[in-house]
Amino acid sequence: DFATPRAVLTGHDYEITCAAICAELGLVISGSKEGPCLIHSMNGDLLRTLEGPERFQGPESCLRPKLIQASREGHCVIYYENGLFCVFSVNGRLQATMETDDKIR
């Protein structure tokens, strides 16, 4: 037997740098090198785009996601390369932000 993909997820313009799967909610959350994070269903449907805070947007301050974690309660935590943490709801709403100078791995 050969494994076959369940779905092909599309929507990023650059390479994927991080991803998380929340099986309880049937979601896949992914972030790309130079773009926003996306929420897909397990079937491959693009559901939401997660945009960071407006003050961090623009070509000179592009948010580059490094780590993503999703919870079964419907929260998504994203750590960006510039030291910014953001918490989003699965509906795409930014709920909280925090900046840190620490190197997170």
Order of alpha helices (4+ residues) and beta strands (2+ residues): beta-beta-beta-beta-beta-beta-beta-beta
